[in-house]
Amino acid sequence: MSAPPSPDEGLTAGQLAAKYGLSVSGARPSLFEYIRQLWDRRHFILAFSRAKLTAQYSQAKLGQLWQVATPLLNAAVYFFIFGLILKANRGMTREVYIPFLVTGVFVFTFTQSSVMAGVRAISGNLGLVRALHFPRASLPISFALQQLQQLLFSMIVLFAVAIGFGSYPKPSWVLILPALALQFLFNTGLALIMARAGAKTPDLAQLMPFVMRTWMYASGVMFSIPIMLADKPQWVSTVLQWNPAAIYMDLMRFALIDGYGRDNLPHHVWAAALGWAVLFAVGGFVYFWKAEERYGRG
């Protein structure tokens, strides 16, 4: 006697899953559900960023002081080469150029470190990604937050340098807060983009230092773009001034340094800073989310 036909006979796998309320394990949630999951894990993101920051220099005798010492030593090297030897400080007094240079190094390092951490956010944490279920965007976001905390710690030294060269606290220093907030959004979006790219191509981590070094030289970290390119076509200076790294550095310099006036900024600089931040934060988040189910596999 043959068995009666199954009521599920002829149904596809998708139809069976829908009938019994099943879903694919590790499937990508909707965008709004993904945002909700990230918000639910906000305490993990913050704690993870703090733990990474504490562990970063745990093996060094000077510990967290290297957060400040590293960009300061870079600034000293750049001052020796570009300020004293190549005379890249043209058009600026010593009281303006040294805070100008230190601000540029600190602010660009914020973006550079966020990018480099983002590249390794997934590929460097595969054990965590494969062992636990959580929204993978938590990792690049926490790394960008780690770099923000490091910059805030370094700001004490940056303020001391500015004051030491005659730029005393004034109302414009309040502009530092929105400038940093916009740069953080930009950096987070860029870290998300690089995290997805780095997850697929781990060798990207070896290439990025060269890309970041080129970006640094093109962003006016060590020199004033309009002054250095005064003899070049105007569009060259305009393009370089409107690149996001230069935008955020110039906003910080304008807010912090006496003698670095509005004439050093491109037109509509705040609109540009907001545009770059929104474009990369939203675009980077959506770009990363679209590959959510593929991270840690293969």
Secondary structure as GFF3:
##gff-version 3
##sequence-region A 1 298
A	DSSP	alpha_helix	13	19	.	.	.	ID=ss1
A	DSSP	alpha_helix	31	40	.	.	.	ID=ss2
A	DSSP	alpha_helix	42	56	.	.	.	ID=ss3
A	DSSP	three_ten_helix	63	65	.	.	.	ID=ss4
A	DSSP	alpha_helix	66	78	.	.	.	ID=ss5
A	DSSP	pi_helix	79	85	.	.	.	ID=ss6
A	DSSP	alpha_helix	94	119	.	.	.	ID=ss7
A	DSSP	three_ten_helix	123	125	.	.	.	ID=ss8
A	DSSP	alpha_helix	126	131	.	.	.	ID=ss9
A	DSSP	alpha_helix	138	164	.	.	.	ID=ss10
A	DSSP	three_ten_helix	171	175	.	.	.	ID=ss11
A	DSSP	alpha_helix	176	200	.	.	.	ID=ss12
A	DSSP	alpha_helix	204	218	.	.	.	ID=ss13
A	DSSP	alpha_helix	225	228	.	.	.	ID=ss14
A	DSSP	alpha_helix	234	241	.	.	.	ID=ss15
A	DSSP	alpha_helix	244	256	.	.	.	ID=ss16
A	DSSP	three_ten_helix	262	264	.	.	.	ID=ss17
A	DSSP	alpha_helix	269	289	.	.	.	ID=ss18
A	DSSP	three_ten_helix	292	294	.	.	.	ID=ss19
###
